[in-house]
Amino acid sequence: MKESKTELFENTPVVRAVLALVVPTVISQIITVIYNMADTFFIGQLGDPNQVAAASLSLPLFFLITGMANLFGIGGASLIARSMGAGDVSRVKKTSAFCIWTSAAVAFLYGLVILLFRKAVFPAVGAKEDTFGFCSSYLFWTLTVGGIPTVLNAVLAHLVRAEGYSGQASFGMALGGGLNIVLDPVLIFGFHLEITGAAIATMLSNLIATLYFIVLILRKRDRFHLTLSPLFYSVSDGLPKEVLLVGLPSCVMSLMSIFSNITLNKLLVSYSNAAVAGIGIAKKIDMLAVAIANGLSQGVIPLIGYNYAAKNIRRMREAVRVTLLLSVAVTTVGAILLFTCANPLVRAFIDDADTVRYGSMFQRIICITGPFTAVSTVIIAIFQAVGQKGKPLILSMMRKGGLDVPFMFLLDALAGVNGIAWATPIADCGAMLVGILLFVPLWKKMGRET
């Protein structure tokens, strides 16, 4: 690795090191959310709530492939950072090869399963006769055709960031996002492909971003410890276990998000497609706050993991402090903006009175979770960076599915459609409190080691 990257992990002032790693990551996360929002925005301009609802119903299945990317990307990034801190270059190469090739194979199989079993899968997530065809077209292009580049784009970004090249990693993610925003209107309106055009745009943008990372690694192979070569593929020395168990909490969070979103959609679809479309738009907008929290937490993983392995606990603790304060401050400001601008933001996506009414109400409720999510995701990232497995898994399961689903049913029975969205802030607040209780002993233990 270049000396400047070692300097970043070891000697650069902590605030500057954190900002150098997290700012590009946050920007790339925001751009990724914007391009995900772009699909919903441009589909909404068609004025068809059924197509907007179909995009929302497809989201849980798309979340699963994001979970796969986090499973290998975050797990691999943590192990790579710790291996570099310990000076084990061989393990870095084996880890990168394992993550790249295994994630590609899993993505291919998942896309094939969605294609072959769509008649059973789509109704299970809430698709009905008026949305089934739209869901089928959207998921064919994003998962069956585009599954491998979607996974590799995210996995490669995590691995490149683990070597300290946060800017290059973020540029690759931003490249895909920017292309998607450009291609959406061209394919949706210019070629009259409607929701299919949005799906093709997503697939093409992820493919081009993946090619960028491949070219980057090949051109800088004399500087990178990462490798694309299958010759380094290995399942020895507990490598798969280390990668998968550390990345599992992020994957489980995506799986539980699927369970949570399916439950939410099936409850709301009993009211109307406008309610489903409204919550879909609100969740897409709220993903901005989640993106900021994820960018801050994921960006700092290499810095924490490297210094943990290098036994520089004082520097590690300072990085944790800076990241927590920054995360809470930024997400609090974001929550205030999303709350006050809820109506015009939702109206920008679709000019349908019922959808705007539902979406604005949902947006004002779920945006409250921003600071709670920030604390939880940073704590989860710290556990992942130091190689702990059980605690982040517990927190991930609580944040999505473990708490919010029971509250959805309870609040639906007590307050109807107006109460369902409140399950999200209740669950995130509960997960944050549990996370703090789990984190305090680790913090005290690190304090004794300084």
Stockholm file with secondary structure:
# STOCKHOLM 1.0

chainA/1-450         MKESKTELFENTPVVRAVLALVVPTVISQIITVIYNMADTFFIGQLGDPNQVAAASLSLPLFFLITGMANLFGIGGASLIARSMGAGDVSRVKKTSAFCIWTSAAVAFLYGLVILLFRKAVFPAVGAKEDTFGFCSSYLFWTLTVGGIPTVLNAVLAHLVRAEGYSGQASFGMALGGGLNIVLDPVLIFGFHLEITGAAIATMLSNLIATLYFIVLILRKRDRFHLTLSPLFYSVSDGLPKEVLLVGLPSCVMSLMSIFSNITLNKLLVSYSNAAVAGIGIAKKIDMLAVAIANGLSQGVIPLIGYNYAAKNIRRMREAVRVTLLLSVAVTTVGAILLFTCANPLVRAFIDDADTVRYGSMFQRIICITGPFTAVSTVIIAIFQAVGQKGKPLILSMMRKGGLDVPFMFLLDALAGVNGIAWATPIADCGAMLVGILLFVPLWKKMGRET
#=GR chainA/1-450 SS CCHHHHHHHHTSCHHHHHHHHHHHHHHHHHHHHHHHHHHHHHHHTTTCHHHHHHHHHHHHHHHHHHHHHHHHHHHHHHHHHHHHHTTCHHHHHHHHHHHHHHHHHHHHHHHHHHHHTHHHHHHHTTCCHHHHHHHHHHHIIIIIITHHHHHHHHHHHHHHHHTTCHHHHHHHHHHHHHHHHHHHHIIIIISCCTHHHHHHHHHHHHHHHHHHHHHHHHHTTTTCSCCCCGGGCCCCTTHHHHHHHHHHHHHHHHHHHHHHHHHHHHHHHTTCHHHHHHHHHHHHHHHHHHHHHHHHHHHHHHHHHHHHHTTCHHHHHHHHHHHHHHHHHHHHHHHHHHHHTHHHHHHHHCCCHHHHHHHHHHHHHHGGGHHHHHHHHHHHHHHHHTTCCHHHHHHHHIIIIISHHHHHHHHHHHHTHHHHTTHHHHHHHHHHHHHHHHHHHHHHHHHHHC
#=GC SS_cons         CCHHHHHHHHTSCHHHHHHHHHHHHHHHHHHHHHHHHHHHHHHHTTTCHHHHHHHHHHHHHHHHHHHHHHHHHHHHHHHHHHHHHTTCHHHHHHHHHHHHHHHHHHHHHHHHHHHHTHHHHHHHTTCCHHHHHHHHHHHIIIIIITHHHHHHHHHHHHHHHHTTCHHHHHHHHHHHHHHHHHHHHIIIIISCCTHHHHHHHHHHHHHHHHHHHHHHHHHTTTTCSCCCCGGGCCCCTTHHHHHHHHHHHHHHHHHHHHHHHHHHHHHHHTTCHHHHHHHHHHHHHHHHHHHHHHHHHHHHHHHHHHHHHTTCHHHHHHHHHHHHHHHHHHHHHHHHHHHHTHHHHHHHHCCCHHHHHHHHHHHHHHGGGHHHHHHHHHHHHHHHHTTCCHHHHHHHHIIIIISHHHHHHHHHHHHTHHHHTTHHHHHHHHHHHHHHHHHHHHHHHHHHHC
//
